[in-house]
Amino acid sequence: MADLGFTHVFRSATHPDAPTLLLLHGTGADEYDLLGLGRSLDSGAALLSPRGKVDENGANRWFRRLREGVFDVDDVIARAAELAGFVRRATDAYGLDPATVTAVGFSNGANMAAATLLLHPGLLRRAILFAAAAPLQGRPLAPVDLSGVQVFLGAGAADPITPVDQARLLAEQLRQCSAAVQMHEHPGGHELPPDVLNRARQWLAATAT
């Protein structure tokens, strides 16, 4: 299979009617990094895991940043369009149901998923975002209707990389666009605690029915 625009890994579903998890890694990781997380969230799901194209001093990322915590928003917009195109091509190439595609992202990957939700409404119906920030820093949000979209957010109150206020802002932005958002804050930092993973697993099982 051609790379469809992104180097990626695809694992077929092992259970009928299981969702497809679009796995978006964090800074410095690759297309293999979140496969275990995907299986933990839904052991029967199809896994579609691309690699971010941006190279930051040898670390894979989804979009450029000007410095720590400051995104190149023009690049965010361009890269979200690239990812949206990949998702459309991959669902066609692998015979997937677009309505079941659920983005799962950590940190930079969660930011990319959030940008894709806001900039390409209708592409994703569900997303699980761990350690996410509001991706369109300083830009007014275009009026988009995310009615029917469901989002799970996990955020650390002591996260030094993605301050919890950024996750709260993202949750508010998504709600303003009529998305249904479930947010869980934990006392830790830039991590995915077992309790938050369990809550995300339960949320996915409930929303996939």
C-alpha positions in Angstrom: 0.0 0.0 0.0 1.3 3.5 -0.9 2.0 5.8 2.0 -1.2 7.9 1.1 0.8 11.1 1.8 2.1 10.0 5.3 4.3 7.2 6.5 1.9 5.2 8.6 1.0 1.9 10.1 -2.4 0.3 9.7 -3.8 -2.6 11.7 -7.2 -4.1 10.7 -10.0 -4.3 13.1 -10.4 -7.7 14.9 -14.0 -7.2 16.0 -17.0 -6.5 13.7 -18.3 -2.9 13.9 -15.2 -1.7 15.9 -14.2 1.9 15.4 -11.0 3.0 13.6 -8.6 4.9 16.0 -6.5 7.6 14.3 -3.5 7.6 16.5 -1.5 10.9 16.6 1.8 10.7 18.5 3.5 13.3 20.6 6.7 15.2 19.9 9.7 12.9 19.3 7.6 9.8 18.8 6.6 7.9 15.6 3.8 5.9 14.1 4.5 2.9 16.4 4.3 4.9 19.6 0.6 4.8 20.3 -0.3 1.3 19.0 -0.3 -0.1 22.5 -2.6 2.8 23.7 -4.9 2.1 20.8 -5.2 -1.6 21.8 -5.7 -0.5 25.5 -8.6 1.7 24.5 -10.3 -0.9 22.2 -8.7 -4.3 21.7 -10.8 -4.9 18.5 -10.4 -1.5 16.8 -8.7 -0.8 13.6 -5.6 1.3 14.1 -4.5 4.0 11.7 -1.2 5.6 12.9 0.6 8.2 10.7 3.9 9.9 11.5 4.1 13.7 11.7 6.1 15.3 8.9 7.7 18.1 10.8 11.3 17.6 11.9 12.3 19.6 14.9 16.0 18.9 15.6 15.4 15.3 14.8 12.1 15.0 16.6 8.9 14.2 14.7 6.1 16.7 15.1 2.8 17.5 13.5 3.4 21.3 13.0 6.1 23.8 13.6 6.3 26.0 16.7 8.1 29.3 17.1 9.3 28.4 20.6 8.1 26.3 23.5 4.3 26.8 23.8 4.1 29.1 20.8 2.7 27.5 17.7 3.2 28.5 14.1 -0.6 28.8 13.5 -0.2 29.2 9.7 1.6 25.8 9.7 -1.0 24.3 12.0 -3.7 25.2 9.5 -1.7 23.8 6.5 -0.8 20.6 8.4 -4.4 20.0 9.5 -5.4 20.2 5.8 -2.7 17.6 5.0 -3.9 15.3 7.7 -7.6 15.6 6.7 -6.6 14.6 3.2 -4.8 11.6 4.5 -7.7 10.5 6.6 -10.0 10.7 3.5 -7.6 8.7 1.4 -7.0 6.1 4.0 -10.6 5.5 4.8 -11.1 4.9 1.1 -8.0 2.8 0.6 -8.6 0.5 3.6 -12.4 0.3 3.2 -13.1 2.0 6.5 -16.3 3.6 7.7 -15.6 7.3 8.0 -18.2 7.7 10.7 -16.3 5.4 13.1 -12.9 7.2 12.8 -11.9 8.5 16.3 -8.8 10.6 16.7 -6.6 9.7 19.7 -3.8 12.1 20.4 -1.2 12.9 23.0 0.3 16.4 23.4 1.3 17.6 20.0 -0.8 14.9 18.4 -3.8 16.0 20.5 -3.2 19.5 19.4 -3.2 18.4 15.8 -6.5 16.4 16.3 -8.1 19.5 17.9 -7.1 21.7 15.0 -8.5 19.1 12.6 -11.8 19.1 14.5 -12.1 22.9 14.4 -10.8 23.4 10.8 -12.4 20.4 9.1 -15.9 19.9 10.6 -17.5 16.7 9.5 -14.3 14.7 9.2 -14.2 13.4 12.7 -17.1 12.5 15.0 -15.1 11.6 18.1 -11.7 12.5 19.6 -9.8 11.5 22.7 -7.3 14.2 23.5 -4.6 13.8 26.2 -2.6 16.9 27.3 -4.1 19.1 24.6 -3.9 22.8 24.1 -6.1 25.2 22.1 -4.2 25.0 18.8 -5.2 28.2 17.0 -3.5 30.6 19.3 -4.6 34.2 18.8 -6.8 33.4 15.8 -10.5 34.0 15.9 -12.4 30.7 15.5 -14.4 30.4 12.3 -18.0 29.6 13.0 -18.3 25.8 12.7 -21.0 23.4 13.8 -19.7 20.4 15.7 -23.1 19.2 16.7 -22.9 15.5 17.2 -19.2 15.5 17.8 -18.0 14.0 21.1 -14.7 14.8 22.7 -12.9 13.4 25.7 -10.2 15.6 27.3 -7.6 14.4 29.8 -5.5 17.2 31.4 -2.9 17.4 34.2 -3.4 20.2 36.8 0.4 20.3 37.2 1.4 19.9 33.5 4.4 22.2 32.9 4.3 21.7 29.1 0.6 22.1 28.4 -0.9 24.2 31.2 -4.4 23.0 32.3 -5.8 26.4 31.4 -5.1 25.6 27.7 -7.1 22.4 28.0 -9.9 24.3 29.6 -9.8 26.9 26.8 -10.0 24.1 24.2 -12.9 22.5 26.0 -14.7 25.8 26.0 -14.0 26.5 22.3 -15.3 23.0 21.4 -18.5 23.5 23.5 -19.1 26.9 21.8 -19.1 25.0 18.5 -21.8 22.6 20.0 -19.5 19.6 20.6 -20.2 17.4 23.6 -17.1 17.5 25.7 -16.2 15.4 28.7 -13.1 16.7 30.5 -11.2 14.9 33.3 -8.4 16.7 35.2 -5.9 14.8 37.2 -3.3 16.1 39.7 -0.3 15.0 37.7 1.8 16.5 34.9 2.4 15.8 31.2 1.3 12.2 31.4 -1.5 9.7 31.0 -2.4 8.2 34.4 -4.2 4.8 34.5 -7.4 6.4 35.9 -7.7 8.8 33.0 -7.0 5.9 30.5 -9.7 3.9 32.2 -12.1 6.8 31.9 -11.3 7.3 28.3 -11.8 3.6 27.6 -15.2 3.7 29.2 -16.1 6.8 27.3 -15.1 5.3 24.0 -17.2 2.1 24.7 -20.2 4.3 25.6 -20.0 6.6 22.6 -19.2 3.9 20.1 -22.6 2.2 20.6 
